[in-house]
Amino acid sequence: MIFEIENKTIHASDAGQGIDPKKQTIVFLHGSGLSHIVWSLTEQFFSNKNFNVLSIDLPGHGNSDGPCLDTIEKIADWLESVFKKLQLKNLILVGHSQGCLVTVECTARYPDKIKTLSLMGGAGAIPMNKELLSLAENNDP
């Protein structure tokens, strides 16, 4: 799935199923320097269990236009703009690493949109390797 937010092309994988408003939607958020690819098998599993799935490439990651957003708060607000654009609500959010911080912040800011939250491999503060940050900022796979 390809769409635009703030004149930037955004890529998200929906397991080739689209979004059915009658189904619950699980949104998967990757960690820093990663992309939607990390969720491929997870998407297939939950798609086969009758969920909508959506793995979003954050700005400057994977196939989404940059630049990378530089704070968790900015990413959470950007994610809300994705939810509005795609008319998503009552969401199940799943975050990995930096995605955990984003999903927690998003849930705090927009609780009316979120049904449940799952965190994988996260921490309250995540120190970032400078080389990994540089790769992410430069969209270098």
PEQUI-V267816 format. One record per residue. N is the residue number from 1. RES is the residue in three letters. SS is DSSP state (alpha for helix, beta for strand, coil for the rest). OMEGA is omega in whole degrees, 0 to 359 (999 if undefined). Layout:
n,res,ss,omega
N,RES,SS,OMEGA
N,RES,SS,OMEGA
This chain:
n,res,ss,omega
1,MET,coil,179
2,ILE,beta,179
3,PHE,beta,181
4,GLU,beta,171
5,ILE,beta,179
6,GLU,coil,178
7,ASN,coil,177
8,LYS,beta,178
9,THR,beta,181
10,ILE,beta,177
11,HIS,beta,174
12,ALA,beta,177
13,SER,beta,177
14,ASP,coil,182
15,ALA,coil,179
16,GLY,coil,185
17,GLN,coil,185
18,GLY,coil,180
19,ILE,coil,178
20,ASP,coil,183
21,PRO,coil,180
22,LYS,coil,182
23,LYS,coil,171
24,GLN,coil,182
25,THR,beta,174
26,ILE,beta,177
27,VAL,beta,181
28,PHE,beta,178
29,LEU,beta,181
30,HIS,coil,176
31,GLY,coil,181
32,SER,coil,177
33,GLY,coil,181
34,LEU,coil,179
35,SER,coil,179
36,HIS,alpha,184
37,ILE,alpha,183
38,VAL,alpha,183
39,TRP,alpha,188
40,SER,alpha,181
41,LEU,alpha,178
42,THR,alpha,176
43,GLU,alpha,181
44,GLN,alpha,181
45,PHE,alpha,184
46,PHE,alpha,175
47,SER,alpha,178
48,ASN,alpha,177
49,LYS,coil,174
50,ASN,coil,172
51,PHE,coil,161
52,ASN,beta,174
53,VAL,beta,180
54,LEU,beta,176
55,SER,beta,188
56,ILE,beta,169
57,ASP,coil,179
58,LEU,coil,179
59,PRO,coil,179
60,GLY,coil,179
61,HIS,coil,176
62,GLY,coil,182
63,ASN,coil,180
64,SER,coil,177
65,ASP,coil,177
66,GLY,coil,6
67,PRO,coil,174
68,CYS,coil,174
69,LEU,coil,192
70,ASP,coil,174
71,THR,coil,177
72,ILE,alpha,180
73,GLU,alpha,179
74,LYS,alpha,179
75,ILE,alpha,179
76,ALA,alpha,178
77,ASP,alpha,177
78,TRP,alpha,179
79,LEU,alpha,176
80,GLU,alpha,178
81,SER,alpha,175
82,VAL,alpha,180
83,PHE,alpha,178
84,LYS,alpha,182
85,LYS,alpha,183
86,LEU,coil,179
87,GLN,coil,181
88,LEU,coil,175
89,LYS,coil,180
90,ASN,coil,190
91,LEU,beta,169
92,ILE,beta,180
93,LEU,beta,176
94,VAL,beta,181
95,GLY,beta,176
96,HIS,beta,176
97,SER,coil,178
98,GLN,alpha,177
99,GLY,alpha,175
100,CYS,alpha,180
101,LEU,alpha,180
102,VAL,alpha,182
103,THR,alpha,177
104,VAL,alpha,179
105,GLU,alpha,180
106,CYS,alpha,179
107,THR,alpha,178
108,ALA,alpha,183
109,ARG,alpha,187
110,TYR,coil,186
111,PRO,alpha,181
112,ASP,alpha,181
113,LYS,alpha,191
114,ILE,beta,177
115,LYS,beta,179
116,THR,beta,184
117,LEU,beta,176
118,SER,beta,182
119,LEU,beta,181
120,MET,beta,175
121,GLY,coil,181
122,GLY,coil,176
123,ALA,coil,180
124,GLY,coil,175
125,ALA,coil,183
126,ILE,coil,177
127,PRO,coil,183
128,MET,coil,174
129,ASN,coil,183
130,LYS,alpha,179
131,GLU,alpha,178
132,LEU,alpha,177
133,LEU,alpha,179
134,SER,alpha,178
135,LEU,alpha,180
136,ALA,alpha,181
137,GLU,alpha,181
138,ASN,coil,180
139,ASN,coil,181
140,ASP,coil,183
141,PRO,coil,999
